[in-house]
Amino acid sequence: MVGCCLAWALGQVAIKVALLDGLPPLLQAGLRNLVAGFLLRGWAAWRCVPLFGRDGALRGGLLAGTLFAGEFACSFLSQLYAPASRVTVFIYLAPFFVALTMPWVARTERLAAPQWLGLALAFGGVAWAFSEGFTQPDAAPQQWLGDLLGLAAALLWAGTMLAIRGTRLAAAGPEKTLAYQLAVSGGALALAGWLAGERWPAAATSLALASFAFQAVIVAFASFLVWFWLVARYHSTRLMSFTLLTPLAALVFGVVLLDEPLTLQLAAAAAGVAV
């Protein structure tokens, strides 16, 4: 799970690099997931894992894939209206939403009081690390819309977890669970990007293409496959609490790879998440 968080954090850096080099957000996310879907199809064929058998998971898969697509759309669009640091705090309310609602789906996934305290401490560290997003002047008059989209992304992320746990998708293998996510979200996001007027640049730089390849192969294919394998075997509430490592790791990678400043605030926040 820590490895997944590190991959997702590097993925955030790769997304930022690709956006700066001209790859449009929704189209980038959609094509990334579609490429990962083709890789998954090859992996499943090599491992002799059936992806198309009738097992009653279709409704759950379509629901989870739609929620997955909505989460990505909201998280990308939110950054058009509010600073990324501000939006991140709203998105990472998702572990709380999962902890609050998952016991209604799986009663064994209740958190004990010390775990709630740890979750609150970790989120407090993340919120403090990104607090400059709240102290800076508004990025735009519609910043409230960015906040709302960030909150919607958190709810959709939590909803995806509930859909996986509460439907027959819970009994499907990680390959099939991921296949639904990638196929539905990839197609929906690519179509949304095209309808929004996004177009792939005619001459993308090698750095942008490398960033896109990292997202498709390492993040959307490999790390998501590991993630759904973990979801099938461990408590979702505990796994979601680990995701709070991701934004802080992204800040650290920003320091190392993008020459962003390292502050005492970041170090203290990382300590809160570690505790």
N, C-alpha and C positions, 0 to 999 in steps of 0.2 A: 504493500500500500504506500509506503514511503517512496518506493521507486516510481509508482504511478504519479504521485504528487510532484516529484522532481521532473518527470517527463512533461506533465501538464504545465509546470512553471516555465520550462524551456520552450514549450509550445506557445505560451503567451509572448515570449520574446520573439519567436519566429513570426507570429501573427503581426506584431508591431513592425518588424523589419519588412515583411511583405507589404503591409499597408503603406508604409513610407515609400516603398519602391513601386507603388502604383497598382497593386493587385486589389480589386474591389472586395469589400468585406463579405457580403452575402454570397456572391458568386464564388469567392475563394473558399468559404466554409462548405458550400454545397458540393463543389467539385472535389474538394479534399475528401469528403465523406464518400463520394461515389468511387473515387480511386481506391480508398480503403476497402470499400465493398468488393471491388474486383479482386483485391489481394486476399480478402477473407474467403471469397469463393474458391480461389486456388488452394488456400490453406485447408479448407474443409474437404476439398477433393483429395488432397494429398493424405489427409488424416482419415479419409473414408467416413466423414461426419455428415449425415444427411441434413440438408437445410430445408427441404421442401415437403417432408412427410406431413401427413395430416395428424395433428396431435391436439387440436383445439386451442392452439396458442395464437391463432390469427388475430382475433379481436384484441387481445392484450398487446400483441406486437404492433398492430396499427396504432393503438392508443399511445403506447410508450414512444413509438417513433414520432408521432405527431407532437407530443409534449417535448420530446428531445429537440425537434426542429424549432418549436416555439421558444425554447430556452435560448438557443443560439441566436435566433433572430432578435430577441429582446436584449440580450447582452451586448450584441454588436451595435444595435441601433441606439441603445442608451448612451453610448459614448459620443453620439452626435449632439447631445443636449447637456451633458454633465461631464466633469472631469472623471477620467478613468479611476482615479484613486477614490473618489466619492462613490462611484457606482459599485466598486468592488465590495465595499462594506455591506451594501444592500444585497448583493448576490450571495455573499457568504452568510446570510441568515438561513440559507437552505438547511444546514445541519440541525438548526433549532426546529424548523418546520417538520423535518423528518422525525426528530425525537418526540415531538408533540403528537404527531399523527400516526406513526408506524404502529404503536401498540394497539390501535383499533383494527389493524390488519393482521399483525402477528403479535400476540400477547406476550410472547417470550422476549420481546425486544424493548422492554421498559428499562430506563436508565435509573440507577440508584442515585441517591443524593450526592455522594462524592463525584460521580460522573457528570451530573448536572453542573456542579461547581467547577469541575475541570473544563467543561465545554464553555461555560461563561467566561472563565479566565482566558481561554484560548481566543474566543471571539473578541474579548476586550483588548487582547494584544494586537489582533488584526485591525480592529477599529482605530486603535491609537497609532499604529504604524501608518495608517492612511488618513490620519486626522487632518492633514493639510488640505485635503479635498473639501473639508467643511469650513476651514478658516480662510481660504482664498476667496476673492470676490466671485460672484456667480459667473459661470462661463457664458450664460445666455439667459434671456428672460424666461425661457422654457425649461430651466433646470429641473423644475418639479417633475417634468415629463421624463427626464432622464432617471430621476429617483424612482418614479413609478415603474418604468421599464426594468430597472434593476431589481426592484421588488418582485415584479412579475417573473423575471428570469429565475429568481430563487424559488418561487412557488412552483414554477414549471419543472425545475430540477427535482424538487421534492416530489411532485406529482409523478414524475418518471419512475422514481424509486418505488412509490406506492403501487403504480401500475404493474411493475415487474413482480413485486411481492404478492399482490392481491389478485392476480389472474393466473391462468394456466401457464403463462410465460415463466413462472417460478420453477416449473418442472422441466423447462426446456434447457438445453445445454447453452453454455456461454456463446458458442459460435452462432447459434440460431437467434439468441437474444440480441447479439450485436448486429446480425444481418438485418433484422427489422429496423434497428435504430439507424443504421447507415443508409439503407435503401430509402426509407421514408423521408428522413431528414435531408439526405443528399439531394433527392429529387425536388423536395419542397423548397429548400433554400436556394438551389440553383434557379428554379423557376421564379422565385421571389426576386432574386437579384436581376434576372433578365427583365422582368416586368417593371422593376424600379429603374431600368435604364443602365444598369451596370454592364460594362463590356470588358472582356479580357484584353489587356494591352497587347498590341501587335508585336512589340519587342520587349518582353520582360527580361530583366537583368538576371544574370546567373545567380546572384545572391537571393533575389526574390524566388526564383525557381527552387533553389536549395532549401529555402525556408518552407516553401510549399511542400516539397518532398518530405521534409522532416515531419511536418504536421500530418501528412497522409500516412506515411509508413510507421513512424514511431508513435505518434499520438493517437490518431484515429483508428489505426489498425492494431498495433501491438499493445499499447497501454490500455485501450478500451476493452480489448479481449481479456486481458488480465483482470481489469476492473469487474467485468461481468462474471468472470470465474470466481472472484472474491465475493461478489454479491450473492452468488448461489450458495456459498458455504459459510459465510459469517454474518453476524448481525449488522443490518444496514445502518442502525443508529451509531454503532461504534466506528464503522467504516467512514461514515459521513463526517464524524468529528475529526478524522485524520485529514480530510480535505482542507482544513484550515491551515495546513502547512503550505498549500500551493501558493497563495498570494504572497506570503512572506518569502518563500523560495524564489518567486519571480522577482521580488525586489532585490534579493541577493544576487541573482543572475544579472539583473540590470546594473548593479554595481560592478560586477566582474566583466560583463560583456559589452555594456553600453556606457561605461564610465560615469554612471550615476553616483551621487554622493552617498557614502555610508555614514549614518548618523547613530548617535547613542539611542535615539528613539527606536530605530529599527532593531538594534541589538536587544533592548529591553523587551520589545514586543515579541521577538523570537523566543526569548526566555519564557515569556508567559505561555506561548503555544507549547513549548517543550514540557513545561510543568503540567 
